[in-house]
Amino acid sequence: MRTLALAVVLVVLAALFAAADTALARVSRVSVDELARGGRRGSTRLVQVIADPARYLNVALFLRVVCEVLATVLVALVCLDRFTSTAAAVAVAGVVMVVVSYVVVGVAPRTLGRQHAPAVALAAAGPISLLATVLGPLTHLLILIGNALTPGRGFRHGPFTSEAELRALVDLAERDRLIEDDERQMIHSVFELGDTIVREVMVPRPDMVVVERGRTLRQAQSLALRSGFSRIPVIGENVDDVVGIVYLKDITRRVYEYREAEQSEKVEDVMRPATFVPDSKPVDELLRAMQAQRIHVAVVVDEYGGTAGLVTIEDILEEIVGEISDEYDTGRPEIEELDSGDVRVSARLHVDDFVEHFAISPQESEIEDVDSVGGLLAALLGKVPIAGSSARFHGLQLTAESLAGRRNRIGTLLVHRVDPAPREPDAEPAGAALTATDAEAAAPSEPADA
């Protein structure tokens, strides 16, 4: 009876080592860094383990194999005591241990290790670290013996680091011209997706276009048409108070069904609930969640609960396939002289080149926090510029002329020389982000009939 109980204990230990092996191989460096910053107990050891995973994974694999083999031997001894036929005892022991090894050691703990990788890895880091200190030389010796018996050079750290091995195979396939270079980069991007957090791919708060909940459907529709965005966050008191998301198609449908609704109904009447995600969430998890919930946009919040930015499915896909451009992204010169005497400049034109071309002398404090002409216009407005936004700067009238790219950012600006005498800037009121007020000012007094 004691022999059978010892076999059960060994099976349980084998399952624990299998769960630890899976969790340590699965957990991302981003998750480990978040645990360390949060001061979680055992996170320091886990950081050390993730820094050199092969050493600890080899120990976990070695101990799992030892426990399974010893458990099999003990079960065989029990069966030999219970059965008079040696063949029957061996057959029963073999069948029992195959089922136990597959289900109890192979399936269940590995599933738990993948589903709860951070928690399991955090719990296993301490024991595995101690065991690696004692058994590390032994596993290293066994790997050397295995490499000596294996034709070829073998692997210095063992053949058990699957992700690194697969990355190497991808590089080898590209080198042998089995796949293209862009395909190799895409596969590597998929691996890196788990180590990327939302904060790295989101549209930052200063670039957000928002609408107040009390604005009319006409104002929201005008804002959507001018900015080029079909989904706009709805705010309450300020940008940190996001209460929903309004869709252009919902506004259009409502106005089509009831024409008077564009003036009588508010944005909050047609907005949809907003989805909030932390800025530390891994991008691969967010992509799966957005696919499951069928949402295309989510509001990103920081550790204090404030609005940090906005993230869309396209932002995540760009991490895999690269920058997504549209048919409006055509090559243009950075500075283009027009027949009218005005000058069209790229929003990406460096502000120093802009100042030099137009021979103006702004104060250093006026341009020290901006790098491009588009950034200069945004600083003058105090908000995100959209097509038609205008401001004056040292006798120059800067007007946002066109949108470019998937995020509908300003692509070009029209520069017109005006009377350099001091006057009030012809700019929209400052604010944290572009709102429906700008769109209503540019909208016609009465909508045109269809």
C-alpha positions as a LaTeX table, in Angstrom:
\begin{tabular}{lrrr}
\hline
Residue & $x$ (\AA) & $y$ (\AA) & $z$ (\AA) \\
\hline
Met1 & 0.00 & 0.00 & 0.00 \\
Arg2 & 2.86 & 2.35 & 0.80 \\
Thr3 & 4.41 & 1.60 & $-2.57$ \\
Leu4 & 1.20 & 2.58 & $-4.36$ \\
Ala5 & 0.89 & 5.77 & $-2.28$ \\
Leu6 & 4.49 & 6.69 & $-3.16$ \\
Ala7 & 3.68 & 6.13 & $-6.85$ \\
Val8 & 0.72 & 8.51 & $-6.56$ \\
Val9 & 2.95 & 11.15 & $-4.96$ \\
Leu10 & 5.47 & 10.78 & $-7.78$ \\
Val11 & 2.72 & 11.17 & $-10.38$ \\
Val12 & 1.52 & 14.35 & $-8.67$ \\
Leu13 & 5.08 & 15.70 & $-8.64$ \\
Ala14 & 5.47 & 14.85 & $-12.32$ \\
Ala15 & 2.26 & 16.76 & $-13.06$ \\
Leu16 & 3.53 & 19.78 & $-11.13$ \\
Phe17 & 6.80 & 19.77 & $-13.04$ \\
Ala18 & 4.89 & 19.47 & $-16.33$ \\
Ala19 & 2.73 & 22.47 & $-15.38$ \\
Ala20 & 5.81 & 24.46 & $-14.39$ \\
Asp21 & 7.58 & 23.53 & $-17.63$ \\
Thr22 & 4.62 & 24.72 & $-19.72$ \\
Ala23 & 4.06 & 27.91 & $-17.74$ \\
Leu24 & 7.72 & 28.97 & $-17.82$ \\
Ala25 & 7.84 & 28.40 & $-21.57$ \\
Arg26 & 4.55 & 30.22 & $-22.11$ \\
Val27 & 4.81 & 33.29 & $-19.86$ \\
Ser28 & 5.87 & 36.46 & $-21.67$ \\
Arg29 & 8.59 & 38.82 & $-20.57$ \\
Val30 & 6.04 & 41.64 & $-20.46$ \\
Ser31 & 3.95 & 39.78 & $-17.89$ \\
Val32 & 7.04 & 39.04 & $-15.82$ \\
Asp33 & 8.10 & 42.70 & $-15.91$ \\
Glu34 & 4.62 & 43.76 & $-14.78$ \\
Leu35 & 4.76 & 41.31 & $-11.86$ \\
Ala36 & 8.19 & 42.62 & $-10.89$ \\
Arg37 & 7.03 & 46.24 & $-11.02$ \\
Gly38 & 4.03 & 45.29 & $-8.90$ \\
Gly39 & 6.33 & 43.83 & $-6.25$ \\
Arg40 & 4.73 & 40.37 & $-6.38$ \\
Arg41 & 6.33 & 37.83 & $-4.12$ \\
Gly42 & 8.69 & 35.56 & $-6.05$ \\
Ser43 & 8.84 & 37.88 & $-9.07$ \\
Thr44 & 12.58 & 38.47 & $-8.59$ \\
Arg45 & 13.27 & 34.75 & $-8.97$ \\
Leu46 & 10.96 & 34.60 & $-11.97$ \\
Val47 & 12.89 & 37.40 & $-13.70$ \\
Gln48 & 16.08 & 35.36 & $-13.22$ \\
Val49 & 14.43 & 32.24 & $-14.62$ \\
Ile50 & 13.08 & 34.01 & $-17.72$ \\
Ala51 & 16.52 & 35.53 & $-18.35$ \\
Asp52 & 17.94 & 32.00 & $-18.92$ \\
Pro53 & 14.92 & 29.73 & $-19.56$ \\
Ala54 & 16.77 & 26.77 & $-21.11$ \\
Arg55 & 18.61 & 25.93 & $-17.88$ \\
Tyr56 & 15.42 & 25.79 & $-15.79$ \\
Leu57 & 13.26 & 24.12 & $-18.43$ \\
Asn58 & 15.82 & 21.31 & $-18.75$ \\
Val59 & 15.70 & 20.74 & $-14.98$ \\
Ala60 & 11.88 & 20.68 & $-14.97$ \\
Leu61 & 11.86 & 18.20 & $-17.84$ \\
Phe62 & 14.49 & 16.01 & $-16.15$ \\
Leu63 & 12.56 & 15.85 & $-12.86$ \\
Arg64 & 9.29 & 15.10 & $-14.65$ \\
Val65 & 10.88 & 12.17 & $-16.47$ \\
Val66 & 12.45 & 10.88 & $-13.23$ \\
Cys67 & 9.12 & 11.00 & $-11.38$ \\
Glu68 & 7.25 & 9.26 & $-14.21$ \\
Val69 & 9.81 & 6.48 & $-14.53$ \\
Leu70 & 9.96 & 5.83 & $-10.77$ \\
Ala71 & 6.15 & 5.84 & $-10.57$ \\
Thr72 & 6.00 & 3.31 & $-13.40$ \\
Val73 & 8.47 & 1.04 & $-11.63$ \\
Leu74 & 6.51 & 1.21 & $-8.36$ \\
Val75 & 3.20 & 0.46 & $-10.09$ \\
Ala76 & 4.85 & $-2.50$ & $-11.81$ \\
Leu77 & 6.03 & $-3.84$ & $-8.41$ \\
Val78 & 2.49 & $-3.53$ & $-7.01$ \\
Cys79 & 1.06 & $-5.39$ & $-10.01$ \\
Leu80 & 3.65 & $-8.17$ & $-9.66$ \\
Asp81 & 2.51 & $-8.68$ & $-6.05$ \\
Arg82 & $-1.17$ & $-8.83$ & $-7.05$ \\
Phe83 & $-0.94$ & $-11.00$ & $-10.16$ \\
Thr84 & 0.54 & $-14.49$ & $-10.41$ \\
Ser85 & 1.30 & $-14.02$ & $-14.08$ \\
Thr86 & 4.26 & $-11.76$ & $-14.81$ \\
Ala87 & 2.97 & $-10.99$ & $-18.29$ \\
Ala88 & $-0.42$ & $-9.90$ & $-16.92$ \\
Ala89 & 1.23 & $-7.72$ & $-14.25$ \\
Val90 & 3.45 & $-5.99$ & $-16.80$ \\
Ala91 & 0.51 & $-5.47$ & $-19.18$ \\
Val92 & $-1.72$ & $-3.94$ & $-16.46$ \\
Ala93 & 1.10 & $-1.72$ & $-15.16$ \\
Gly94 & 1.89 & $-0.55$ & $-18.69$ \\
Val95 & $-1.74$ & 0.30 & $-19.54$ \\
Val96 & $-2.33$ & 2.11 & $-16.24$ \\
Met97 & 0.79 & 4.22 & $-16.48$ \\
Val98 & 0.22 & 5.10 & $-20.14$ \\
Val99 & $-3.23$ & 6.46 & $-19.28$ \\
Val100 & $-1.97$ & 8.22 & $-16.15$ \\
Ser101 & 1.03 & 9.73 & $-17.93$ \\
Tyr102 & $-1.06$ & 10.96 & $-20.83$ \\
Val103 & $-3.99$ & 12.39 & $-18.83$ \\
Val104 & $-2.64$ & 13.28 & $-15.39$ \\
Val105 & 0.86 & 14.35 & $-16.45$ \\
Gly106 & 0.46 & 15.21 & $-20.12$ \\
Val107 & $-2.92$ & 16.93 & $-20.59$ \\
Ala108 & $-4.29$ & 18.40 & $-17.35$ \\
Pro109 & $-1.20$ & 20.15 & $-15.94$ \\
Arg110 & $-0.12$ & 21.48 & $-19.32$ \\
Thr111 & $-3.57$ & 22.96 & $-19.87$ \\
Leu112 & $-3.45$ & 24.66 & $-16.48$ \\
Gly113 & 0.07 & 25.87 & $-17.19$ \\
Arg114 & $-1.00$ & 27.53 & $-20.43$ \\
Gln115 & $-4.25$ & 28.99 & $-19.07$ \\
His116 & $-2.65$ & 30.44 & $-15.92$ \\
Ala117 & 0.94 & 30.92 & $-17.08$ \\
Pro118 & 1.83 & 34.00 & $-14.96$ \\
Ala119 & 0.44 & 32.56 & $-11.71$ \\
Val120 & 1.91 & 29.07 & $-12.19$ \\
Ala121 & 5.28 & 30.48 & $-13.31$ \\
Leu122 & 5.37 & 32.76 & $-10.27$ \\
Ala123 & 4.70 & 29.84 & $-7.93$ \\
Ala124 & 7.18 & 27.53 & $-9.66$ \\
Ala125 & 10.04 & 30.01 & $-10.06$ \\
Gly126 & 11.35 & 29.62 & $-6.49$ \\
Pro127 & 11.43 & 25.79 & $-6.28$ \\
Ile128 & 12.72 & 25.40 & $-9.84$ \\
Ser129 & 15.44 & 27.95 & $-9.18$ \\
Leu130 & 16.64 & 26.04 & $-6.11$ \\
Leu131 & 16.49 & 22.68 & $-7.88$ \\
Ala132 & 18.40 & 24.10 & $-10.86$ \\
Thr133 & 21.19 & 25.17 & $-8.52$ \\
Val134 & 21.58 & 21.57 & $-7.33$ \\
Leu135 & 20.73 & 19.61 & $-10.47$ \\
Gly136 & 21.87 & 22.07 & $-13.14$ \\
Pro137 & 25.33 & 20.48 & $-13.54$ \\
Leu138 & 23.73 & 17.02 & $-13.83$ \\
Thr139 & 21.31 & 18.06 & $-16.59$ \\
His140 & 24.12 & 19.85 & $-18.39$ \\
Leu141 & 26.22 & 16.68 & $-18.24$ \\
Leu142 & 23.35 & 14.58 & $-19.59$ \\
Ile143 & 22.87 & 17.04 & $-22.46$ \\
Leu144 & 26.56 & 16.77 & $-23.30$ \\
Ile145 & 26.29 & 12.98 & $-23.31$ \\
Gly146 & 23.21 & 13.17 & $-25.53$ \\
Asn147 & 24.97 & 15.51 & $-27.94$ \\
Ala148 & 27.97 & 13.17 & $-28.03$ \\
Leu149 & 25.73 & 10.25 & $-28.98$ \\
Thr150 & 23.81 & 12.29 & $-31.53$ \\
Pro151 & 25.22 & 12.76 & $-35.04$ \\
Gly152 & 26.10 & 16.38 & $-35.63$ \\
Arg153 & 26.98 & 19.15 & $-33.19$ \\
Gly154 & 23.75 & 19.06 & $-31.18$ \\
Phe155 & 22.45 & 21.90 & $-29.02$ \\
Arg156 & 24.48 & 23.35 & $-26.17$ \\
His157 & 21.40 & 24.06 & $-24.01$ \\
Gly158 & 19.36 & 21.10 & $-25.13$ \\
Pro159 & 16.64 & 20.74 & $-27.79$ \\
Phe160 & 13.81 & 21.84 & $-25.48$ \\
Thr161 & 13.57 & 25.61 & $-26.10$ \\
Ser162 & 10.84 & 25.34 & $-28.74$ \\
Glu163 & 10.29 & 29.04 & $-29.55$ \\
Ala164 & 13.98 & 29.76 & $-30.07$ \\
Glu165 & 14.27 & 26.64 & $-32.20$ \\
Leu166 & 11.32 & 27.66 & $-34.35$ \\
Arg167 & 12.72 & 31.17 & $-34.80$ \\
Ala168 & 15.98 & 29.62 & $-35.98$ \\
Leu169 & 14.10 & 27.39 & $-38.43$ \\
Val170 & 12.29 & 30.43 & $-39.84$ \\
Asp171 & 15.60 & 32.24 & $-40.38$ \\
Leu172 & 17.02 & 29.11 & $-42.01$ \\
Ala173 & 14.00 & 28.80 & $-44.31$ \\
Glu174 & 14.46 & 32.42 & $-45.44$ \\
Arg175 & 18.18 & 31.85 & $-45.98$ \\
Asp176 & 17.40 & 28.84 & $-48.19$ \\
Arg177 & 14.83 & 30.95 & $-50.12$ \\
Leu178 & 11.92 & 28.77 & $-49.04$ \\
Ile179 & 10.12 & 31.87 & $-47.75$ \\
Glu180 & 10.50 & 35.57 & $-48.52$ \\
Asp181 & 12.10 & 38.08 & $-46.17$ \\
Asp182 & 8.79 & 39.85 & $-45.49$ \\
Glu183 & 7.24 & 36.49 & $-44.58$ \\
Arg184 & 10.10 & 35.83 & $-42.14$ \\
Gln185 & 9.58 & 39.24 & $-40.54$ \\
Met186 & 5.85 & 38.59 & $-40.25$ \\
Ile187 & 6.42 & 35.27 & $-38.47$ \\
His188 & 8.84 & 36.92 & $-36.05$ \\
Ser189 & 6.26 & 39.67 & $-35.48$ \\
Val190 & 3.72 & 37.03 & $-34.44$ \\
Phe191 & 6.16 & 35.73 & $-31.81$ \\
Glu192 & 6.83 & 39.25 & $-30.56$ \\
Leu193 & 3.11 & 40.05 & $-30.32$ \\
Gly194 & 2.96 & 38.32 & $-26.94$ \\
Asp195 & 5.76 & 40.56 & $-25.65$ \\
Thr196 & 4.07 & 43.75 & $-26.85$ \\
Ile197 & 1.64 & 45.67 & $-24.64$ \\
Val198 & $-1.24$ & 47.92 & $-25.63$ \\
Arg199 & 0.61 & 51.07 & $-24.57$ \\
Glu200 & 3.11 & 50.51 & $-27.40$ \\
Val201 & 0.53 & 50.35 & $-30.22$ \\
Met202 & $-2.30$ & 52.64 & $-29.10$ \\
Val203 & $-3.25$ & 56.02 & $-30.53$ \\
Pro204 & $-2.11$ & 58.35 & $-27.71$ \\
Arg205 & $-4.51$ & 60.63 & $-25.89$ \\
Pro206 & $-3.34$ & 63.85 & $-27.63$ \\
Asp207 & $-4.27$ & 62.33 & $-31.03$ \\
Met208 & $-7.78$ & 61.30 & $-29.99$ \\
Val209 & $-10.86$ & 62.89 & $-31.58$ \\
Val210 & $-13.82$ & 62.96 & $-29.17$ \\
Val211 & $-17.37$ & 64.34 & $-28.97$ \\
Glu212 & $-19.36$ & 65.48 & $-25.93$ \\
Arg213 & $-22.41$ & 63.43 & $-25.02$ \\
Gly214 & $-24.69$ & 66.47 & $-25.20$ \\
Arg215 & $-23.89$ & 67.35 & $-28.81$ \\
Thr216 & $-26.56$ & 66.88 & $-31.48$ \\
Leu217 & $-26.41$ & 64.16 & $-34.11$ \\
Arg218 & $-25.75$ & 66.85 & $-36.72$ \\
Gln219 & $-22.68$ & 68.07 & $-34.86$ \\
Ala220 & $-21.36$ & 64.53 & $-34.40$ \\
Gln221 & $-21.97$ & 63.68 & $-38.05$ \\
Ser222 & $-20.15$ & 66.82 & $-39.19$ \\
Leu223 & $-17.23$ & 65.98 & $-36.90$ \\
Ala224 & $-17.03$ & 62.44 & $-38.28$ \\
Leu225 & $-17.08$ & 63.66 & $-41.88$ \\
Arg226 & $-14.39$ & 66.30 & $-41.28$ \\
Ser227 & $-12.10$ & 64.11 & $-39.22$ \\
Gly228 & $-12.56$ & 60.97 & $-41.32$ \\
Phe229 & $-13.29$ & 58.72 & $-38.34$ \\
Ser230 & $-16.36$ & 56.49 & $-38.29$ \\
Arg231 & $-16.08$ & 55.60 & $-34.57$ \\
Ile232 & $-15.63$ & 58.43 & $-32.08$ \\
Pro233 & $-15.38$ & 58.22 & $-28.26$ \\
Val234 & $-18.12$ & 60.06 & $-26.37$ \\
Ile235 & $-17.05$ & 61.99 & $-23.26$ \\
Gly236 & $-18.83$ & 63.46 & $-20.28$ \\
Glu237 & $-17.04$ & 66.08 & $-18.19$ \\
Asn238 & $-13.61$ & 65.61 & $-19.81$ \\
Val239 & $-11.50$ & 63.18 & $-21.84$ \\
Asp240 & $-10.98$ & 60.99 & $-18.75$ \\
Asp241 & $-14.76$ & 60.49 & $-18.60$ \\
Val242 & $-15.41$ & 58.32 & $-21.67$ \\
Val243 & $-19.05$ & 57.20 & $-21.54$ \\
Gly244 & $-19.42$ & 55.41 & $-24.86$ \\
Ile245 & $-18.56$ & 55.15 & $-28.56$ \\
Val246 & $-20.68$ & 56.69 & $-31.31$ \\
Tyr247 & $-20.71$ & 55.08 & $-34.75$ \\
Leu248 & $-21.25$ & 57.14 & $-37.89$ \\
Lys249 & $-23.45$ & 54.41 & $-39.36$ \\
Asp250 & $-25.76$ & 54.57 & $-36.30$ \\
Ile251 & $-26.09$ & 58.34 & $-36.70$ \\
Thr252 & $-26.75$ & 58.02 & $-40.44$ \\
Arg253 & $-29.34$ & 55.30 & $-39.91$ \\
Arg254 & $-31.18$ & 57.33 & $-37.27$ \\
Val255 & $-31.18$ & 60.52 & $-39.37$ \\
Tyr256 & $-32.35$ & 58.55 & $-42.42$ \\
Glu257 & $-35.27$ & 57.08 & $-40.47$ \\
Tyr258 & $-36.22$ & 60.35 & $-38.73$ \\
Arg259 & $-34.85$ & 63.53 & $-40.36$ \\
Glu260 & $-35.60$ & 65.82 & $-37.42$ \\
Ala261 & $-33.43$ & 63.65 & $-35.16$ \\
Glu262 & $-30.22$ & 65.36 & $-36.32$ \\
Gln263 & $-31.23$ & 68.50 & $-34.41$ \\
Ser264 & $-33.51$ & 67.11 & $-31.69$ \\
Glu265 & $-31.55$ & 64.06 & $-30.51$ \\
Lys266 & $-28.21$ & 63.90 & $-28.73$ \\
Val267 & $-25.13$ & 61.75 & $-29.23$ \\
Glu268 & $-25.80$ & 59.88 & $-25.98$ \\
Asp269 & $-29.08$ & 58.62 & $-27.47$ \\
Val270 & $-27.32$ & 56.51 & $-30.12$ \\
Met271 & $-23.90$ & 55.79 & $-28.58$ \\
Arg272 & $-22.79$ & 52.25 & $-27.78$ \\
Pro273 & $-21.03$ & 51.04 & $-24.61$ \\
Ala274 & $-17.27$ & 51.57 & $-24.60$ \\
Thr275 & $-14.79$ & 48.78 & $-23.98$ \\
Phe276 & $-11.92$ & 49.64 & $-21.62$ \\
Val277 & $-8.57$ & 47.85 & $-21.51$ \\
Pro278 & $-5.48$ & 48.49 & $-19.34$ \\
Asp279 & $-2.42$ & 49.88 & $-21.10$ \\
Ser280 & $-0.35$ & 46.97 & $-19.76$ \\
Lys281 & $-2.47$ & 44.26 & $-21.43$ \\
Pro282 & $-0.57$ & 42.02 & $-23.88$ \\
Val283 & $-1.55$ & 42.75 & $-27.47$ \\
Asp284 & $-2.13$ & 39.12 & $-28.42$ \\
Glu285 & $-4.66$ & 38.70 & $-25.60$ \\
Leu286 & $-6.43$ & 41.90 & $-26.63$ \\
Leu287 & $-6.66$ & 40.75 & $-30.25$ \\
Arg288 & $-8.32$ & 37.49 & $-29.22$ \\
Ala289 & $-10.72$ & 39.37 & $-26.93$ \\
Met290 & $-11.67$ & 41.87 & $-29.65$ \\
Gln291 & $-12.28$ & 39.05 & $-32.10$ \\
Ala292 & $-14.45$ & 37.18 & $-29.60$ \\
Gln293 & $-16.46$ & 40.27 & $-28.63$ \\
Arg294 & $-16.63$ & 41.58 & $-32.22$ \\
Ile295 & $-15.38$ & 45.05 & $-31.37$ \\
His296 & $-12.99$ & 47.15 & $-33.43$ \\
Val297 & $-12.05$ & 49.90 & $-30.99$ \\
Ala298 & $-11.28$ & 50.04 & $-27.26$ \\
Val299 & $-10.42$ & 52.85 & $-24.85$ \\
Val300 & $-7.03$ & 52.40 & $-23.14$ \\
Val301 & $-6.77$ & 53.43 & $-19.47$ \\
Asp302 & $-3.63$ & 53.91 & $-17.41$ \\
Glu303 & $-2.88$ & 52.66 & $-13.91$ \\
Tyr304 & $-4.74$ & 55.61 & $-12.37$ \\
Gly305 & $-7.92$ & 55.04 & $-14.38$ \\
Gly306 & $-7.39$ & 57.99 & $-16.72$ \\
Thr307 & $-7.73$ & 57.81 & $-20.49$ \\
Ala308 & $-4.36$ & 56.96 & $-22.02$ \\
Gly309 & $-5.42$ & 56.53 & $-25.63$ \\
Leu310 & $-7.36$ & 54.44 & $-28.11$ \\
Val311 & $-6.57$ & 51.11 & $-29.76$ \\
Thr312 & $-8.12$ & 49.44 & $-32.80$ \\
Ile313 & $-7.76$ & 46.07 & $-34.45$ \\
Glu314 & $-5.88$ & 47.78 & $-37.28$ \\
Asp315 & $-3.27$ & 49.04 & $-34.80$ \\
Ile316 & $-2.65$ & 45.45 & $-33.71$ \\
Leu317 & $-2.54$ & 44.08 & $-37.25$ \\
Glu318 & 0.06 & 46.69 & $-38.15$ \\
Glu319 & 2.36 & 45.08 & $-35.58$ \\
Ile320 & 2.26 & 41.93 & $-37.74$ \\
Val321 & 2.02 & 43.13 & $-41.32$ \\
Gly322 & 3.58 & 46.58 & $-40.97$ \\
Glu323 & 2.18 & 50.04 & $-41.64$ \\
Ile324 & $-1.17$ & 49.98 & $-43.47$ \\
Ser325 & $-1.50$ & 52.77 & $-46.03$ \\
Asp326 & $-4.45$ & 53.68 & $-48.20$ \\
Glu327 & $-4.99$ & 55.10 & $-51.68$ \\
Tyr328 & $-4.54$ & 58.66 & $-50.41$ \\
Asp329 & $-0.94$ & 58.07 & $-49.30$ \\
Thr330 & 0.76 & 59.35 & $-52.45$ \\
Gly331 & 4.24 & 60.76 & $-52.57$ \\
Arg332 & 4.38 & 64.57 & $-52.41$ \\
Pro333 & 7.22 & 67.06 & $-52.06$ \\
Glu334 & 7.64 & 68.48 & $-48.56$ \\
Ile335 & 7.44 & 72.06 & $-49.87$ \\
Glu336 & 5.41 & 72.91 & $-52.99$ \\
Glu337 & 5.04 & 76.43 & $-54.38$ \\
Leu338 & 1.54 & 77.04 & $-55.83$ \\
Asp339 & 0.52 & 79.39 & $-58.66$ \\
Ser340 & $-1.60$ & 81.39 & $-56.24$ \\
Gly341 & 1.48 & 82.36 & $-54.24$ \\
Asp342 & 0.59 & 80.08 & $-51.33$ \\
Val343 & 2.82 & 77.21 & $-50.27$ \\
Arg344 & 1.74 & 73.64 & $-49.57$ \\
Val345 & 3.92 & 71.89 & $-46.99$ \\
Ser346 & 3.94 & 68.37 & $-45.60$ \\
Ala347 & 2.73 & 68.02 & $-42.03$ \\
Arg348 & 5.91 & 66.01 & $-41.38$ \\
Leu349 & 8.20 & 68.86 & $-42.49$ \\
His350 & 10.64 & 69.60 & $-39.68$ \\
Val351 & 9.86 & 72.88 & $-37.97$ \\
Asp352 & 13.46 & 74.11 & $-38.38$ \\
Asp353 & 13.21 & 73.67 & $-42.16$ \\
Phe354 & 9.86 & 75.45 & $-42.10$ \\
Val355 & 11.28 & 78.43 & $-40.21$ \\
Glu356 & 14.28 & 78.62 & $-42.54$ \\
His357 & 12.17 & 78.44 & $-45.72$ \\
Phe358 & 9.82 & 81.24 & $-44.69$ \\
Ala359 & 12.56 & 83.36 & $-43.09$ \\
Ile360 & 10.73 & 83.93 & $-39.81$ \\
Ser361 & 12.27 & 84.34 & $-36.36$ \\
Pro362 & 10.11 & 82.75 & $-33.67$ \\
Gln363 & 11.15 & 82.58 & $-30.04$ \\
Glu364 & 12.91 & 79.38 & $-29.00$ \\
Ser365 & 10.14 & 78.68 & $-26.48$ \\
Glu366 & 7.54 & 78.69 & $-29.29$ \\
Ile367 & 9.01 & 75.73 & $-31.14$ \\
Glu368 & 11.08 & 73.85 & $-28.57$ \\
Asp369 & 8.36 & 71.27 & $-27.84$ \\
Val370 & 7.44 & 70.47 & $-31.47$ \\
Asp371 & 9.31 & 68.72 & $-34.25$ \\
Ser372 & 7.04 & 69.03 & $-37.29$ \\
Val373 & 4.74 & 71.59 & $-38.89$ \\
Gly374 & 1.76 & 69.39 & $-38.03$ \\
Gly375 & 2.87 & 69.41 & $-34.41$ \\
Leu376 & 3.25 & 73.19 & $-34.53$ \\
Leu377 & $-0.34$ & 73.62 & $-35.72$ \\
Ala378 & $-1.57$ & 71.26 & $-33.00$ \\
Ala379 & 0.33 & 73.28 & $-30.39$ \\
Leu380 & $-1.16$ & 76.55 & $-31.67$ \\
Leu381 & $-4.68$ & 75.09 & $-31.60$ \\
Gly382 & $-4.23$ & 73.22 & $-28.34$ \\
Lys383 & $-5.96$ & 70.20 & $-29.87$ \\
Val384 & $-5.81$ & 67.70 & $-32.72$ \\
Pro385 & $-6.10$ & 69.51 & $-36.07$ \\
Ile386 & $-8.50$ & 68.30 & $-38.73$ \\
Ala387 & $-9.14$ & 69.47 & $-42.29$ \\
Gly388 & $-9.98$ & 73.18 & $-42.16$ \\
Ser389 & $-8.34$ & 73.91 & $-38.80$ \\
Ser390 & $-6.41$ & 77.17 & $-39.01$ \\
Ala391 & $-4.03$ & 79.30 & $-36.94$ \\
Arg392 & $-1.60$ & 82.20 & $-37.46$ \\
Phe393 & 2.09 & 82.09 & $-36.72$ \\
His394 & 4.39 & 85.08 & $-37.32$ \\
Gly395 & 2.46 & 86.46 & $-40.27$ \\
Leu396 & 1.72 & 83.05 & $-41.76$ \\
Gln397 & $-1.76$ & 81.55 & $-41.94$ \\
Leu398 & $-1.49$ & 77.76 & $-41.43$ \\
Thr399 & $-4.49$ & 75.78 & $-42.63$ \\
Ala400 & $-4.83$ & 72.01 & $-42.34$ \\
Glu401 & $-5.58$ & 71.00 & $-45.88$ \\
Ser402 & $-5.92$ & 67.23 & $-46.20$ \\
Leu403 & $-6.07$ & 63.97 & $-44.30$ \\
Ala404 & $-3.67$ & 61.11 & $-44.96$ \\
Gly405 & $-3.19$ & 57.54 & $-43.81$ \\
Arg406 & $-5.45$ & 55.09 & $-42.07$ \\
Arg407 & $-5.52$ & 57.16 & $-38.88$ \\
Asn408 & $-6.69$ & 60.19 & $-40.85$ \\
Arg409 & $-3.98$ & 62.49 & $-39.59$ \\
Ile410 & $-3.26$ & 65.78 & $-41.33$ \\
Gly411 & $-1.09$ & 65.17 & $-44.41$ \\
Thr412 & $-0.52$ & 68.68 & $-45.80$ \\
Leu413 & $-0.95$ & 72.28 & $-44.72$ \\
Leu414 & $-1.54$ & 75.37 & $-46.82$ \\
Val415 & 0.63 & 78.34 & $-45.82$ \\
His416 & $-0.57$ & 81.83 & $-46.76$ \\
Arg417 & 1.28 & 85.04 & $-45.99$ \\
Val418 & $-0.92$ & 87.57 & $-44.22$ \\
Asp419 & $-0.44$ & 91.01 & $-42.68$ \\
Pro420 & 2.33 & 90.47 & $-40.10$ \\
Ala421 & 0.79 & 93.06 & $-37.76$ \\
Pro422 & $-0.18$ & 91.53 & $-34.38$ \\
Arg423 & $-3.73$ & 90.33 & $-34.18$ \\
Glu424 & $-5.76$ & 87.70 & $-32.42$ \\
Pro425 & $-4.97$ & 84.19 & $-33.68$ \\
Asp426 & $-7.59$ & 82.87 & $-36.05$ \\
Ala427 & $-7.61$ & 79.57 & $-34.25$ \\
Glu428 & $-10.13$ & 77.36 & $-32.63$ \\
Pro429 & $-10.41$ & 77.47 & $-28.82$ \\
Ala430 & $-7.89$ & 75.41 & $-26.93$ \\
Gly431 & $-8.95$ & 72.09 & $-25.49$ \\
Ala432 & $-7.67$ & 68.66 & $-24.59$ \\
Ala433 & $-8.93$ & 67.14 & $-27.85$ \\
Leu434 & $-10.96$ & 67.97 & $-30.94$ \\
Thr435 & $-14.68$ & 68.11 & $-30.23$ \\
Ala436 & $-17.93$ & 68.53 & $-32.11$ \\
Thr437 & $-17.80$ & 72.31 & $-31.66$ \\
Asp438 & $-15.25$ & 72.58 & $-34.51$ \\
Ala439 & $-17.39$ & 70.51 & $-36.85$ \\
Glu440 & $-20.57$ & 72.51 & $-36.19$ \\
Ala441 & $-18.78$ & 75.78 & $-36.99$ \\
Ala442 & $-17.85$ & 74.47 & $-40.43$ \\
Ala443 & $-21.17$ & 72.77 & $-41.17$ \\
Pro444 & $-23.82$ & 74.51 & $-43.36$ \\
Ser445 & $-26.74$ & 76.09 & $-41.57$ \\
Glu446 & $-29.21$ & 73.73 & $-43.22$ \\
Pro447 & $-28.44$ & 70.21 & $-44.50$ \\
Ala448 & $-28.77$ & 69.68 & $-48.22$ \\
Asp449 & $-31.53$ & 67.41 & $-49.43$ \\
Ala450 & $-30.55$ & 64.02 & $-50.76$ \\
\hline
\end{tabular}
